[in-house]
Amino acid sequence: MFALRFILFLAAAATIFGATRSPAQAPPAETVVISQRVRLEGGMTRADAERVALEAAMAEAVRRVAGVRVAGTESMVTGDSAGTISSRYLASVRLDAEGHVVGWVVERARWLTIKQRRSPSDLVFEATYRVTVARDAGRADAGFRLTMAVNRSRFGVRSATAADNDEVIATITPTREAYLTLASISGDSARRLVPNQVIATARVEAGARSEWPSAEWRDRGLRFRVGLPPGTDRRTEVLAAVATSEPVPWPRADGAPVSLPEFNRWLVAIPADRRAVAQQTVMVERVGVDANK
């Protein structure tokens, strides 16, 4: 799910392709208890504060369980969107970290009013979470790497009609021949973009750059267009690419979106030496119909 959402724009609707096999059993996980306090300030809504608290808890849980080690694959923020992206959120969804959040439970959550002597009272969200983090199985293969570039760092949404909105094109280059899964991540969910109902198997060649969707598929009507739900004017999204030595089916056989913990369980079940990952972070925002593309 890019709860941003990336829209698969096709001439005709069809169900998403799904495989039937399952990846290997995920490695053992560790659960830690994390408490967070977030002050409501700077135009934040209560929902914003609750989201920030959860993102901070997830990032801290990964740090405690897996440290700051990463697998040496590509992970970057593009363009000037870096200043507006939550570093806590990016830390919680890093594909190249050696640990991934596979579940959480809110043990306690409350809003507090803290009185100040010489200033207005502060409204603070306080919560305690039990966050479960799974470590990667094995070590990444330094010779198996993946790079990804996207056609821009900011994407515009002009209307509820997909064809009016900017399209996303990802350029993928692996060091080895591999099978590709391309997904969009927003908030706490992930949506698979490739494979799909028209590209049943996505393969990439060693050292070769390939566009997804390709120019040929775009000419035939397959395009990834951005969108935003009602009431949301801008949102940070993560485009995630996972290359694997063999095909790995999506967690849901029908290809439907999954939660972020489900996506992470799927990821850590793939041995680290049999996968390479890359991600790009983009900003999706509403723009006027006459805005420059």
ZIBELZI-V759653 format. One record per residue. N is the residue number from 1. SS is DSSP state (2 for helix, 1 for strand, 0 for the rest). PSI is psi as a letter, one per 20 degrees, with the letter a starting at -180 (none if undefined). OMEGA is omega as a letter, one per 40 degrees, with the letter a starting at -180 (none if undefined). Layout:
((N:SS:PSI:OMEGA) (N:SS:PSI:OMEGA))
This chain:
((1:0:o:i) (2:0:o:i) (3:0:i:i) (4:0:h:d) (5:0:q:i) (6:1:p:a) (7:1:p:i) (8:1:o:a) (9:1:o:a) (10:0:q:i) (11:0:h:a) (12:0:q:a) (13:0:q:i) (14:0:r:i) (15:0:q:a) (16:0:p:i) (17:0:q:i) (18:0:q:i) (19:0:r:a) (20:0:i:a) (21:0:r:i) (22:0:q:i) (23:0:r:a) (24:0:r:i) (25:0:p:a) (26:0:q:i) (27:0:r:a) (28:0:q:a) (29:1:r:i) (30:1:p:a) (31:1:p:i) (32:1:q:i) (33:1:p:a) (34:1:p:i) (35:1:q:a) (36:1:q:i) (37:1:p:a) (38:1:p:i) (39:1:p:i) (40:0:o:a) (41:0:r:i) (42:0:k:i) (43:0:j:i) (44:0:q:i) (45:0:r:i) (46:2:h:i) (47:2:h:i) (48:2:g:a) (49:2:g:i) (50:2:h:i) (51:2:g:a) (52:2:g:i) (53:2:g:i) (54:2:g:i) (55:2:g:i) (56:2:h:i) (57:2:g:i) (58:2:g:a) (59:2:g:i) (60:2:h:i) (61:2:g:i) (62:2:g:i) (63:2:g:a) (64:2:g:a) (65:2:g:a) (66:2:j:a) (67:0:b:a) (68:0:j:a) (69:0:q:i) (70:1:r:a) (71:0:j:i) (72:0:j:i) (73:0:r:a) (74:1:p:i) (75:1:o:a) (76:1:q:i) (77:1:p:a) (78:0:q:i) (79:2:a:a) (80:2:j:i) (81:2:i:a) (82:2:h:a) (83:2:i:a) (84:2:j:a) (85:0:p:i) (86:0:o:i) (87:2:h:i) (88:2:g:a) (89:2:g:i) (90:2:h:i) (91:2:h:a) (92:2:i:a) (93:0:j:a) (94:0:p:i) (95:0:h:a) (96:0:j:i) (97:1:q:a) (98:0:j:i) (99:1:q:a) (100:1:q:i) (101:1:p:a) (102:1:j:i) (103:1:q:i) (104:1:q:i) (105:1:p:i) (106:1:o:a) (107:1:h:a) (108:1:q:i) (109:1:p:i) (110:1:q:i) (111:1:p:a) (112:1:q:i) (113:1:o:a) (114:1:o:a) (115:0:q:i) (116:0:q:a) (117:0:g:a) (118:0:j:i) (119:0:r:i) (120:0:q:i) (121:0:q:i) (122:1:q:i) (123:1:p:a) (124:1:p:i) (125:1:p:a) (126:1:p:a) (127:1:q:i) (128:1:p:a) (129:1:q:i) (130:1:o:a) (131:1:p:a) (132:1:p:a) (133:1:p:i) (134:1:p:i) (135:1:q:i) (136:0:q:i) (137:0:o:i) (138:0:a:a) (139:0:q:i) (140:0:q:i) (141:0:o:a) (142:0:h:a) (143:0:i:a) (144:0:o:a) (145:0:r:a) (146:1:p:i) (147:1:q:i) (148:1:p:i) (149:1:q:i) (150:1:r:a) (151:0:i:i) (152:0:r:i) (153:0:i:i) (154:1:p:a) (155:1:p:a) (156:1:p:i) (157:1:o:a) (158:0:h:a) (159:0:r:i) (160:0:i:i) (161:0:p:a) (162:2:g:a) (163:2:i:a) (164:2:i:a) (165:0:q:a) (166:0:q:i) (167:1:q:a) (168:1:p:i) (169:0:p:i) (170:1:p:i) (171:1:o:a) (172:1:p:i) (173:1:o:i) (174:1:q:i) (175:0:i:i) (176:0:q:i) (177:0:p:a) (178:1:r:i) (179:1:q:a) (180:1:p:i) (181:1:p:i) (182:1:p:a) (183:1:q:i) (184:1:p:a) (185:1:p:i) (186:1:p:a) (187:0:c:a) (188:0:k:i) (189:1:r:a) (190:1:p:a) (191:1:p:i) (192:1:p:i) (193:1:g:i) (194:1:p:e) (195:0:r:i) (196:0:a:a) (197:0:i:i) (198:0:h:i) (199:0:n:a) (200:0:h:i) (201:0:p:a) (202:0:o:i) (203:1:q:i) (204:1:q:a) (205:0:q:a) (206:1:p:i) (207:0:i:a) (208:0:p:i) (209:1:p:i) (210:1:q:i) (211:1:q:i) (212:1:o:e) (213:0:q:i) (214:0:r:i) (215:2:h:i) (216:2:g:a) (217:2:h:i) (218:2:h:i) (219:2:h:a) (220:0:i:i) (221:0:j:i) (222:0:o:a) (223:1:q:i) (224:1:o:a) (225:1:q:a) (226:1:q:i) (227:0:r:i) (228:0:q:i) (229:0:r:i) (230:0:p:i) (231:0:i:i) (232:0:p:a) (233:0:h:i) (234:1:q:a) (235:1:q:i) (236:1:p:i) (237:1:q:i) (238:1:p:i) (239:1:p:a) (240:1:p:i) (241:1:p:i) (242:1:o:i) (243:1:p:a) (244:1:q:a) (245:0:h:i) (246:0:r:a) (247:0:p:i) (248:0:o:a) (249:0:q:i) (250:0:q:a) (251:0:h:i) (252:0:p:a) (253:0:h:a) (254:0:j:i) (255:0:j:a) (256:0:q:i) (257:0:q:i) (258:1:r:i) (259:1:r:i) (260:2:g:i) (261:2:h:i) (262:2:g:i) (263:2:g:a) (264:2:h:i) (265:2:g:i) (266:2:g:a) (267:2:g:a) (268:2:i:i) (269:0:i:i) (270:0:p:i) (271:0:p:a) (272:2:h:a) (273:2:i:i) (274:2:j:i) (275:1:q:i) (276:1:q:a) (277:1:q:i) (278:1:q:i) (279:1:q:i) (280:1:p:a) (281:1:p:a) (282:1:r:i) (283:1:p:i) (284:1:p:a) (285:1:q:i) (286:1:p:i) (287:0:r:i) (288:0:q:a) (289:0:h:a) (290:0:j:a) (291:0:q:i) (292:0:q:i) (293:0:none:none))
